[in-house]
């Protein structure tokens, strides 16, 4: 009887652990997907403004080059932080694109 009880407890613990691991993986996937969408949006903005604001657009394109669906979430988030720093540094020279880039990267963080 005790062996059956211990076996049942072991099975419950293993199932609960597996569910937690799977839930964490889904969260990381969502995090990566959100960051990837922002990276793509910022890169598209940069390509559209390349002739108007070449310095900031070129810097953004260079920083986001090579980032894709296989890139881990921390690397995408780091790139977005770098793009924010670039945009803030170019506010004086290219204020329009800098403001758009900052708004795009920040997204719904303020609401």
Backbone as XML, in Angstrom:
<?xml version="1.0"?>
<chain id="A" units="angstrom">
  <residue number="1" name="UNK">
    <atom name="N" x="0.799" y="-1.186" z="0.000"/>
    <atom name="CA" x="0.000" y="0.000" z="0.000"/>
    <atom name="C" x="0.854" y="1.268" z="0.000"/>
  </residue>
  <residue number="2" name="UNK">
    <atom name="N" x="1.870" y="1.256" z="0.851"/>
    <atom name="CA" x="2.750" y="2.420" z="0.937"/>
    <atom name="C" x="3.502" y="2.608" z="-0.380"/>
  </residue>
  <residue number="3" name="UNK">
    <atom name="N" x="3.899" y="1.519" z="-1.000"/>
    <atom name="CA" x="4.614" y="1.610" z="-2.275"/>
    <atom name="C" x="3.726" y="2.233" z="-3.353"/>
  </residue>
  <residue number="4" name="UNK">
    <atom name="N" x="2.457" y="1.869" z="-3.380"/>
    <atom name="CA" x="1.533" y="2.451" z="-4.345"/>
    <atom name="C" x="1.340" y="3.950" z="-4.091"/>
  </residue>
  <residue number="5" name="UNK">
    <atom name="N" x="1.263" y="4.311" z="-2.842"/>
    <atom name="CA" x="1.116" y="5.722" z="-2.484"/>
    <atom name="C" x="2.353" y="6.520" z="-2.900"/>
  </residue>
  <residue number="6" name="UNK">
    <atom name="N" x="3.533" y="5.971" z="-2.625"/>
    <atom name="CA" x="4.774" y="6.639" z="-3.032"/>
    <atom name="C" x="4.876" y="6.737" z="-4.550"/>
  </residue>
  <residue number="7" name="UNK">
    <atom name="N" x="4.464" y="5.703" z="-5.237"/>
    <atom name="CA" x="4.481" y="5.714" z="-6.697"/>
    <atom name="C" x="3.530" y="6.776" z="-7.239"/>
  </residue>
  <residue number="8" name="UNK">
    <atom name="N" x="2.357" y="6.881" z="-6.632"/>
    <atom name="CA" x="1.382" y="7.894" z="-7.060"/>
    <atom name="C" x="1.918" y="9.296" z="-6.819"/>
  </residue>
  <residue number="9" name="UNK">
    <atom name="N" x="2.545" y="9.522" z="-5.682"/>
    <atom name="CA" x="3.132" y="10.826" z="-5.383"/>
    <atom name="C" x="4.244" y="11.141" z="-6.368"/>
  </residue>
  <residue number="10" name="UNK">
    <atom name="N" x="5.065" y="10.164" z="-6.686"/>
    <atom name="CA" x="6.150" y="10.358" z="-7.644"/>
    <atom name="C" x="5.609" y="10.731" z="-9.026"/>
  </residue>
  <residue number="11" name="UNK">
    <atom name="N" x="4.566" y="10.057" z="-9.455"/>
    <atom name="CA" x="3.953" y="10.353" z="-10.756"/>
    <atom name="C" x="3.386" y="11.767" z="-10.765"/>
  </residue>
  <residue number="12" name="UNK">
    <atom name="N" x="2.713" y="12.172" z="-9.708"/>
    <atom name="CA" x="2.144" y="13.520" z="-9.622"/>
    <atom name="C" x="3.255" y="14.572" z="-9.672"/>
  </residue>
  <residue number="13" name="UNK">
    <atom name="N" x="4.334" y="14.342" z="-8.954"/>
    <atom name="CA" x="5.453" y="15.284" z="-8.957"/>
    <atom name="C" x="6.077" y="15.377" z="-10.345"/>
  </residue>
  <residue number="14" name="UNK">
    <atom name="N" x="6.260" y="14.257" z="-11.008"/>
    <atom name="CA" x="6.842" y="14.266" z="-12.353"/>
    <atom name="C" x="5.941" y="14.981" z="-13.353"/>
  </residue>
  <residue number="15" name="UNK">
    <atom name="N" x="4.657" y="14.744" z="-13.274"/>
    <atom name="CA" x="3.717" y="15.422" z="-14.183"/>
    <atom name="C" x="3.710" y="16.918" z="-13.918"/>
  </residue>
  <residue number="16" name="UNK">
    <atom name="N" x="3.689" y="17.314" z="-12.672"/>
    <atom name="CA" x="3.702" y="18.742" z="-12.332"/>
    <atom name="C" x="4.984" y="19.401" z="-12.817"/>
  </residue>
  <residue number="17" name="UNK">
    <atom name="N" x="6.115" y="18.742" z="-12.654"/>
    <atom name="CA" x="7.396" y="19.279" z="-13.127"/>
    <atom name="C" x="7.400" y="19.422" z="-14.645"/>
  </residue>
  <residue number="18" name="UNK">
    <atom name="N" x="6.895" y="18.428" z="-15.335"/>
    <atom name="CA" x="6.842" y="18.491" z="-16.798"/>
    <atom name="C" x="5.955" y="19.641" z="-17.256"/>
  </residue>
  <residue number="19" name="UNK">
    <atom name="N" x="4.836" y="19.846" z="-16.588"/>
    <atom name="CA" x="3.940" y="20.947" z="-16.951"/>
    <atom name="C" x="4.598" y="22.301" z="-16.719"/>
  </residue>
  <residue number="20" name="UNK">
    <atom name="N" x="5.345" y="22.436" z="-15.648"/>
    <atom name="CA" x="6.042" y="23.696" z="-15.364"/>
    <atom name="C" x="7.110" y="23.974" z="-16.404"/>
  </residue>
  <residue number="21" name="UNK">
    <atom name="N" x="7.851" y="22.977" z="-16.804"/>
    <atom name="CA" x="8.895" y="23.138" z="-17.807"/>
    <atom name="C" x="8.281" y="23.535" z="-19.144"/>
  </residue>
  <residue number="22" name="UNK">
    <atom name="N" x="7.196" y="22.897" z="-19.521"/>
    <atom name="CA" x="6.527" y="23.235" z="-20.779"/>
    <atom name="C" x="5.950" y="24.643" z="-20.747"/>
  </residue>
  <residue number="23" name="UNK">
    <atom name="N" x="5.394" y="25.050" z="-19.640"/>
    <atom name="CA" x="4.839" y="26.399" z="-19.508"/>
    <atom name="C" x="5.948" y="27.446" z="-19.615"/>
  </residue>
  <residue number="24" name="UNK">
    <atom name="N" x="7.093" y="27.171" z="-19.036"/>
    <atom name="CA" x="8.217" y="28.112" z="-19.125"/>
    <atom name="C" x="8.700" y="28.233" z="-20.560"/>
  </residue>
  <residue number="25" name="UNK">
    <atom name="N" x="8.712" y="27.153" z="-21.289"/>
    <atom name="CA" x="9.126" y="27.181" z="-22.690"/>
    <atom name="C" x="8.182" y="28.004" z="-23.544"/>
  </residue>
  <residue number="26" name="UNK">
    <atom name="N" x="6.893" y="27.914" z="-23.278"/>
    <atom name="CA" x="5.917" y="28.714" z="-24.021"/>
    <atom name="C" x="6.100" y="30.187" z="-23.732"/>
  </residue>
  <residue number="27" name="UNK">
    <atom name="N" x="6.387" y="30.534" z="-22.492"/>
    <atom name="CA" x="6.609" y="31.932" z="-22.124"/>
    <atom name="C" x="7.817" y="32.502" z="-22.829"/>
  </residue>
  <residue number="28" name="UNK">
    <atom name="N" x="8.893" y="31.728" z="-22.911"/>
    <atom name="CA" x="10.086" y="32.183" z="-23.598"/>
    <atom name="C" x="9.823" y="32.341" z="-25.086"/>
  </residue>
  <residue number="29" name="UNK">
    <atom name="N" x="9.013" y="31.465" z="-25.633"/>
    <atom name="CA" x="8.669" y="31.546" z="-27.051"/>
    <atom name="C" x="7.871" y="32.821" z="-27.327"/>
  </residue>
  <residue number="30" name="UNK">
    <atom name="N" x="6.933" y="33.138" z="-26.474"/>
    <atom name="CA" x="6.158" y="34.379" z="-26.631"/>
    <atom name="C" x="7.058" y="35.599" z="-26.501"/>
  </residue>
  <residue number="31" name="UNK">
    <atom name="N" x="7.959" y="35.545" z="-25.562"/>
    <atom name="CA" x="8.893" y="36.657" z="-25.356"/>
    <atom name="C" x="9.751" y="36.864" z="-26.592"/>
  </residue>
  <residue number="32" name="UNK">
    <atom name="N" x="10.255" y="35.765" z="-27.164"/>
    <atom name="CA" x="11.065" y="35.838" z="-28.376"/>
    <atom name="C" x="10.237" y="36.361" z="-29.545"/>
  </residue>
  <residue number="33" name="UNK">
    <atom name="N" x="9.008" y="35.892" z="-29.665"/>
    <atom name="CA" x="8.143" y="36.337" z="-30.759"/>
    <atom name="C" x="7.858" y="37.832" z="-30.679"/>
  </residue>
  <residue number="34" name="UNK">
    <atom name="N" x="7.574" y="38.332" z="-29.481"/>
    <atom name="CA" x="7.335" y="39.775" z="-29.314"/>
    <atom name="C" x="8.572" y="40.581" z="-29.679"/>
  </residue>
  <residue number="35" name="UNK">
    <atom name="N" x="9.728" y="40.147" z="-29.210"/>
    <atom name="CA" x="10.967" y="40.861" z="-29.514"/>
    <atom name="C" x="11.279" y="40.798" z="-31.005"/>
  </residue>
  <residue number="36" name="UNK">
    <atom name="N" x="11.041" y="39.662" z="-31.625"/>
    <atom name="CA" x="11.304" y="39.521" z="-33.059"/>
    <atom name="C" x="10.404" y="40.432" z="-33.875"/>
  </residue>
  <residue number="37" name="UNK">
    <atom name="N" x="9.149" y="40.564" z="-33.489"/>
    <atom name="CA" x="8.229" y="41.468" z="-34.190"/>
    <atom name="C" x="8.738" y="42.897" z="-34.107"/>
  </residue>
  <residue number="38" name="UNK">
    <atom name="N" x="9.185" y="43.307" z="-32.927"/>
    <atom name="CA" x="9.709" y="44.664" z="-32.777"/>
    <atom name="C" x="10.980" y="44.872" z="-33.591"/>
  </residue>
  <residue number="39" name="UNK">
    <atom name="N" x="11.852" y="43.871" z="-33.611"/>
    <atom name="CA" x="13.080" y="43.970" z="-34.401"/>
    <atom name="C" x="12.728" y="44.133" z="-35.877"/>
  </residue>
  <residue number="40" name="UNK">
    <atom name="N" x="11.781" y="43.352" z="-36.351"/>
    <atom name="CA" x="11.372" y="43.461" z="-37.762"/>
    <atom name="C" x="10.750" y="44.819" z="-38.057"/>
  </residue>
  <residue number="41" name="UNK">
    <atom name="N" x="9.918" y="45.322" z="-37.141"/>
    <atom name="CA" x="9.300" y="46.627" z="-37.351"/>
    <atom name="C" x="10.349" y="47.730" z="-37.427"/>
  </residue>
  <residue number="42" name="UNK">
    <atom name="N" x="11.302" y="47.697" z="-36.516"/>
    <atom name="CA" x="12.349" y="48.720" z="-36.496"/>
    <atom name="C" x="13.227" y="48.618" z="-37.740"/>
  </residue>
  <residue number="43" name="UNK">
    <atom name="N" x="13.539" y="47.397" z="-38.154"/>
    <atom name="CA" x="14.359" y="47.208" z="-39.351"/>
    <atom name="C" x="13.616" y="47.704" z="-40.587"/>
  </residue>
  <residue number="44" name="UNK">
    <atom name="N" x="12.343" y="47.417" z="-40.682"/>
    <atom name="CA" x="11.548" y="47.914" z="-41.811"/>
    <atom name="C" x="11.510" y="49.440" z="-41.827"/>
  </residue>
  <residue number="45" name="UNK">
    <atom name="N" x="11.328" y="50.045" z="-40.650"/>
    <atom name="CA" x="11.364" y="51.508" z="-40.564"/>
    <atom name="C" x="12.695" y="52.054" z="-41.070"/>
  </residue>
  <residue number="46" name="UNK">
    <atom name="N" x="13.760" y="51.420" z="-40.650"/>
    <atom name="CA" x="15.092" y="51.879" z="-41.061"/>
    <atom name="C" x="15.257" y="51.794" z="-42.575"/>
  </residue>
  <residue number="47" name="UNK">
    <atom name="N" x="14.828" y="50.701" z="-43.171"/>
    <atom name="CA" x="14.938" y="50.577" z="-44.633"/>
    <atom name="C" x="14.076" y="51.623" z="-45.341"/>
  </residue>
  <residue number="48" name="UNK">
    <atom name="N" x="12.906" y="51.947" z="-44.801"/>
    <atom name="CA" x="12.042" y="52.943" z="-45.429"/>
    <atom name="C" x="12.585" y="54.362" z="-45.285"/>
  </residue>
  <residue number="49" name="UNK">
    <atom name="N" x="13.388" y="54.613" z="-44.269"/>
    <atom name="CA" x="13.926" y="55.953" z="-44.019"/>
    <atom name="C" x="15.416" y="56.062" z="-44.341"/>
  </residue>
  <residue number="50" name="UNK">
    <atom name="N" x="15.933" y="55.090" z="-45.039"/>
    <atom name="CA" x="17.372" y="55.050" z="-45.303"/>
    <atom name="C" x="17.863" y="56.275" z="-46.062"/>
  </residue>
  <residue number="51" name="UNK">
    <atom name="N" x="17.089" y="56.786" z="-46.995"/>
    <atom name="CA" x="17.526" y="57.956" z="-47.769"/>
    <atom name="C" x="17.309" y="59.251" z="-47.002"/>
  </residue>
  <residue number="52" name="UNK">
    <atom name="N" x="16.293" y="59.293" z="-46.150"/>
    <atom name="CA" x="15.964" y="60.517" z="-45.424"/>
    <atom name="C" x="16.867" y="60.691" z="-44.195"/>
  </residue>
  <residue number="53" name="UNK">
    <atom name="N" x="17.103" y="59.624" z="-43.482"/>
    <atom name="CA" x="17.900" y="59.656" z="-42.252"/>
    <atom name="C" x="18.963" y="58.566" z="-42.316"/>
  </residue>
  <residue number="54" name="UNK">
    <atom name="N" x="19.970" y="58.761" z="-43.152"/>
    <atom name="CA" x="20.912" y="57.666" z="-43.412"/>
    <atom name="C" x="21.746" y="57.217" z="-42.209"/>
  </residue>
  <residue number="55" name="UNK">
    <atom name="N" x="22.113" y="58.131" z="-41.330"/>
    <atom name="CA" x="22.990" y="57.739" z="-40.222"/>
    <atom name="C" x="22.281" y="56.786" z="-39.260"/>
  </residue>
  <residue number="56" name="UNK">
    <atom name="N" x="21.109" y="57.203" z="-38.771"/>
    <atom name="CA" x="20.374" y="56.357" z="-37.828"/>
    <atom name="C" x="19.854" y="55.106" z="-38.514"/>
  </residue>
  <residue number="57" name="UNK">
    <atom name="N" x="19.302" y="55.245" z="-39.701"/>
    <atom name="CA" x="18.776" y="54.075" z="-40.411"/>
    <atom name="C" x="19.883" y="53.058" z="-40.673"/>
  </residue>
  <residue number="58" name="UNK">
    <atom name="N" x="21.032" y="53.518" z="-41.106"/>
    <atom name="CA" x="22.153" y="52.616" z="-41.357"/>
    <atom name="C" x="22.625" y="51.918" z="-40.092"/>
  </residue>
  <residue number="59" name="UNK">
    <atom name="N" x="22.656" y="52.656" z="-38.994"/>
    <atom name="CA" x="23.086" y="52.068" z="-37.725"/>
    <atom name="C" x="22.084" y="51.006" z="-37.252"/>
  </residue>
  <residue number="60" name="UNK">
    <atom name="N" x="20.804" y="51.278" z="-37.418"/>
    <atom name="CA" x="19.776" y="50.311" z="-37.010"/>
    <atom name="C" x="19.860" y="49.062" z="-37.888"/>
  </residue>
  <residue number="61" name="UNK">
    <atom name="N" x="19.997" y="49.266" z="-39.190"/>
    <atom name="CA" x="20.097" y="48.127" z="-40.107"/>
    <atom name="C" x="21.316" y="47.278" z="-39.765"/>
  </residue>
  <residue number="62" name="UNK">
    <atom name="N" x="22.424" y="47.949" z="-39.499"/>
    <atom name="CA" x="23.652" y="47.219" z="-39.161"/>
    <atom name="C" x="23.470" y="46.417" z="-37.865"/>
  </residue>
  <residue number="63" name="UNK">
    <atom name="N" x="22.819" y="47.031" z="-36.855"/>
    <atom name="CA" x="22.669" y="46.350" z="-35.557"/>
    <atom name="C" x="21.700" y="45.171" z="-35.623"/>
  </residue>
  <residue number="64" name="UNK">
    <atom name="N" x="20.687" y="45.266" z="-36.477"/>
    <atom name="CA" x="19.686" y="44.203" z="-36.525"/>
    <atom name="C" x="19.983" y="43.157" z="-37.596"/>
  </residue>
  <residue number="65" name="UNK">
    <atom name="N" x="21.030" y="43.353" z="-38.344"/>
    <atom name="CA" x="21.379" y="42.392" z="-39.402"/>
    <atom name="C" x="21.670" y="41.018" z="-38.792"/>
  </residue>
  <residue number="66" name="UNK">
    <atom name="N" x="21.119" y="39.999" z="-39.380"/>
    <atom name="CA" x="21.374" y="38.628" z="-38.948"/>
    <atom name="C" x="20.456" y="38.122" z="-37.853"/>
  </residue>
  <residue number="67" name="UNK">
    <atom name="N" x="19.569" y="38.984" z="-37.350"/>
    <atom name="CA" x="18.639" y="38.543" z="-36.311"/>
    <atom name="C" x="17.410" y="37.937" z="-36.973"/>
  </residue>
  <residue number="68" name="UNK">
    <atom name="N" x="16.995" y="36.785" z="-36.490"/>
    <atom name="CA" x="15.855" y="36.114" z="-37.096"/>
    <atom name="C" x="15.156" y="35.204" z="-36.115"/>
  </residue>
  <residue number="69" name="UNK">
    <atom name="N" x="14.302" y="34.336" z="-36.626"/>
    <atom name="CA" x="13.517" y="33.456" z="-35.755"/>
    <atom name="C" x="14.369" y="32.508" z="-34.902"/>
  </residue>
  <residue number="70" name="UNK">
    <atom name="N" x="15.592" y="32.227" z="-35.331"/>
    <atom name="CA" x="16.456" y="31.324" z="-34.567"/>
    <atom name="C" x="17.207" y="32.040" z="-33.452"/>
  </residue>
  <residue number="71" name="UNK">
    <atom name="N" x="17.132" y="33.369" z="-33.432"/>
    <atom name="CA" x="17.865" y="34.148" z="-32.441"/>
    <atom name="C" x="17.162" y="34.042" z="-31.087"/>
  </residue>
  <residue number="72" name="UNK">
    <atom name="N" x="17.916" y="33.780" z="-30.011"/>
    <atom name="CA" x="17.297" y="33.683" z="-28.682"/>
    <atom name="C" x="16.724" y="35.028" z="-28.224"/>
  </residue>
  <residue number="73" name="UNK">
    <atom name="N" x="15.735" y="34.968" z="-27.362"/>
    <atom name="CA" x="15.064" y="36.168" z="-26.862"/>
    <atom name="C" x="16.035" y="37.174" z="-26.226"/>
  </residue>
  <residue number="74" name="UNK">
    <atom name="N" x="16.995" y="36.752" z="-25.399"/>
    <atom name="CA" x="17.901" y="37.739" z="-24.808"/>
    <atom name="C" x="18.715" y="38.516" z="-25.857"/>
  </residue>
  <residue number="75" name="UNK">
    <atom name="N" x="19.113" y="37.860" z="-26.941"/>
    <atom name="CA" x="19.866" y="38.547" z="-27.991"/>
    <atom name="C" x="18.983" y="39.556" z="-28.719"/>
  </residue>
  <residue number="76" name="UNK">
    <atom name="N" x="17.731" y="39.202" z="-28.965"/>
    <atom name="CA" x="16.802" y="40.139" z="-29.601"/>
    <atom name="C" x="16.529" y="41.335" z="-28.697"/>
  </residue>
  <residue number="77" name="UNK">
    <atom name="N" x="16.337" y="41.072" z="-27.422"/>
    <atom name="CA" x="16.084" y="42.158" z="-26.476"/>
    <atom name="C" x="17.300" y="43.052" z="-26.324"/>
  </residue>
  <residue number="78" name="UNK">
    <atom name="N" x="18.489" y="42.473" z="-26.361"/>
    <atom name="CA" x="19.721" y="43.259" z="-26.319"/>
    <atom name="C" x="19.832" y="44.153" z="-27.548"/>
  </residue>
  <residue number="79" name="UNK">
    <atom name="N" x="19.479" y="43.609" z="-28.707"/>
    <atom name="CA" x="19.506" y="44.406" z="-29.940"/>
    <atom name="C" x="18.514" y="45.556" z="-29.846"/>
  </residue>
  <residue number="80" name="UNK">
    <atom name="N" x="17.346" y="45.303" z="-29.294"/>
    <atom name="CA" x="16.360" y="46.377" z="-29.138"/>
    <atom name="C" x="16.865" y="47.459" z="-28.184"/>
  </residue>
  <residue number="81" name="UNK">
    <atom name="N" x="17.541" y="47.057" z="-27.117"/>
    <atom name="CA" x="18.138" y="48.044" z="-26.206"/>
    <atom name="C" x="19.189" y="48.872" z="-26.930"/>
  </residue>
  <residue number="82" name="UNK">
    <atom name="N" x="20.004" y="48.224" z="-27.752"/>
    <atom name="CA" x="21.020" y="48.940" z="-28.522"/>
    <atom name="C" x="20.378" y="49.907" z="-29.516"/>
  </residue>
  <residue number="83" name="UNK">
    <atom name="N" x="19.290" y="49.483" z="-30.150"/>
    <atom name="CA" x="18.586" y="50.348" z="-31.096"/>
    <atom name="C" x="18.006" y="51.554" z="-30.370"/>
  </residue>
  <residue number="84" name="UNK">
    <atom name="N" x="17.472" y="51.352" z="-29.172"/>
    <atom name="CA" x="16.985" y="52.480" z="-28.372"/>
    <atom name="C" x="18.106" y="53.467" z="-28.083"/>
  </residue>
  <residue number="85" name="UNK">
    <atom name="N" x="19.273" y="52.952" z="-27.700"/>
    <atom name="CA" x="20.425" y="53.821" z="-27.440"/>
    <atom name="C" x="20.843" y="54.575" z="-28.701"/>
  </residue>
  <residue number="86" name="UNK">
    <atom name="N" x="20.821" y="53.896" z="-29.834"/>
    <atom name="CA" x="21.156" y="54.556" z="-31.100"/>
    <atom name="C" x="20.167" y="55.681" z="-31.398"/>
  </residue>
  <residue number="87" name="UNK">
    <atom name="N" x="18.889" y="55.394" z="-31.234"/>
    <atom name="CA" x="17.863" y="56.404" z="-31.515"/>
    <atom name="C" x="18.004" y="57.603" z="-30.583"/>
  </residue>
  <residue number="88" name="UNK">
    <atom name="N" x="18.265" y="57.338" z="-29.328"/>
    <atom name="CA" x="18.451" y="58.447" z="-28.379"/>
    <atom name="C" x="19.679" y="59.278" z="-28.729"/>
  </residue>
  <residue number="89" name="UNK">
    <atom name="N" x="20.708" y="58.610" z="-29.224"/>
    <atom name="CA" x="21.923" y="59.328" z="-29.617"/>
    <atom name="C" x="21.764" y="60.145" z="-30.884"/>
  </residue>
  <residue number="90" name="UNK">
    <atom name="N" x="20.777" y="59.826" z="-31.703"/>
    <atom name="CA" x="20.562" y="60.545" z="-32.965"/>
    <atom name="C" x="19.368" y="61.498" z="-32.904"/>
  </residue>
  <residue number="91" name="UNK">
    <atom name="N" x="18.861" y="61.769" z="-31.716"/>
    <atom name="CA" x="17.696" y="62.651" z="-31.589"/>
    <atom name="C" x="17.948" y="64.033" z="-32.179"/>
  </residue>
  <residue number="92" name="UNK">
    <atom name="N" x="19.129" y="64.574" z="-31.969"/>
    <atom name="CA" x="19.417" y="65.931" z="-32.444"/>
    <atom name="C" x="19.518" y="65.993" z="-33.972"/>
  </residue>
  <residue number="93" name="UNK">
    <atom name="N" x="20.161" y="65.003" z="-34.575"/>
    <atom name="CA" x="20.382" y="65.025" z="-36.018"/>
    <atom name="C" x="19.173" y="64.535" z="-36.805"/>
  </residue>
  <residue number="94" name="UNK">
    <atom name="N" x="18.502" y="63.528" z="-36.304"/>
    <atom name="CA" x="17.392" y="62.905" z="-37.031"/>
    <atom name="C" x="16.209" y="62.676" z="-36.084"/>
  </residue>
  <residue number="95" name="UNK">
    <atom name="N" x="15.587" y="63.770" z="-35.641"/>
    <atom name="CA" x="14.568" y="63.650" z="-34.588"/>
    <atom name="C" x="13.330" y="62.860" z="-34.998"/>
  </residue>
  <residue number="96" name="UNK">
    <atom name="N" x="12.921" y="62.966" z="-36.251"/>
    <atom name="CA" x="11.692" y="62.279" z="-36.668"/>
    <atom name="C" x="11.847" y="60.761" z="-36.590"/>
  </residue>
  <residue number="97" name="UNK">
    <atom name="N" x="12.873" y="60.241" z="-37.250"/>
    <atom name="CA" x="13.086" y="58.799" z="-37.230"/>
    <atom name="C" x="13.418" y="58.319" z="-35.827"/>
  </residue>
  <residue number="98" name="UNK">
    <atom name="N" x="14.176" y="59.104" z="-35.082"/>
    <atom name="CA" x="14.519" y="58.708" z="-33.710"/>
    <atom name="C" x="13.253" y="58.551" z="-32.868"/>
  </residue>
  <residue number="99" name="UNK">
    <atom name="N" x="12.327" y="59.480" z="-32.987"/>
    <atom name="CA" x="11.083" y="59.392" z="-32.214"/>
    <atom name="C" x="10.259" y="58.182" z="-32.629"/>
  </residue>
  <residue number="100" name="UNK">
    <atom name="N" x="10.189" y="57.919" z="-33.924"/>
    <atom name="CA" x="9.419" y="56.770" z="-34.409"/>
    <atom name="C" x="10.048" y="55.463" z="-33.925"/>
  </residue>
  <residue number="101" name="UNK">
    <atom name="N" x="11.368" y="55.381" z="-33.999"/>
    <atom name="CA" x="12.063" y="54.168" z="-33.555"/>
    <atom name="C" x="11.850" y="53.944" z="-32.063"/>
  </residue>
  <residue number="102" name="UNK">
    <atom name="N" x="11.972" y="54.999" z="-31.283"/>
    <atom name="CA" x="11.784" y="54.877" z="-29.837"/>
    <atom name="C" x="10.365" y="54.419" z="-29.519"/>
  </residue>
  <residue number="103" name="UNK">
    <atom name="N" x="9.385" y="55.031" z="-30.169"/>
    <atom name="CA" x="7.992" y="54.620" z="-29.937"/>
    <atom name="C" x="7.757" y="53.170" z="-30.344"/>
  </residue>
  <residue number="104" name="UNK">
    <atom name="N" x="8.358" y="52.757" z="-31.448"/>
    <atom name="CA" x="8.169" y="51.387" z="-31.922"/>
    <atom name="C" x="8.789" y="50.385" z="-30.966"/>
  </residue>
  <residue number="105" name="UNK">
    <atom name="N" x="9.989" y="50.656" z="-30.506"/>
    <atom name="CA" x="10.664" y="49.712" z="-29.604"/>
    <atom name="C" x="9.954" y="49.658" z="-28.250"/>
  </residue>
  <residue number="106" name="UNK">
    <atom name="N" x="9.548" y="50.791" z="-27.762"/>
    <atom name="CA" x="8.885" y="50.793" z="-26.457"/>
    <atom name="C" x="7.498" y="50.191" z="-26.527"/>
  </residue>
  <residue number="107" name="UNK">
    <atom name="N" x="6.846" y="50.298" z="-27.658"/>
    <atom name="CA" x="5.537" y="49.667" z="-27.841"/>
    <atom name="C" x="4.544" y="50.034" z="-26.779"/>
  </residue>
  <residue number="108" name="UNK">
    <atom name="N" x="4.005" y="49.046" z="-26.104"/>
    <atom name="CA" x="2.975" y="49.271" z="-25.090"/>
    <atom name="C" x="3.547" y="49.322" z="-23.674"/>
  </residue>
  <residue number="109" name="UNK">
    <atom name="N" x="4.818" y="49.600" z="-23.549"/>
    <atom name="CA" x="5.419" y="49.609" z="-22.214"/>
    <atom name="C" x="4.858" y="50.712" z="-21.338"/>
  </residue>
  <residue number="110" name="UNK">
    <atom name="N" x="4.419" y="51.807" z="-21.974"/>
    <atom name="CA" x="3.950" y="52.952" z="-21.186"/>
    <atom name="C" x="2.477" y="52.844" z="-20.811"/>
  </residue>
  <residue number="111" name="UNK">
    <atom name="N" x="1.754" y="51.949" z="-21.438"/>
    <atom name="CA" x="0.311" y="51.860" z="-21.155"/>
    <atom name="C" x="0.001" y="50.711" z="-20.240"/>
  </residue>
</chain>
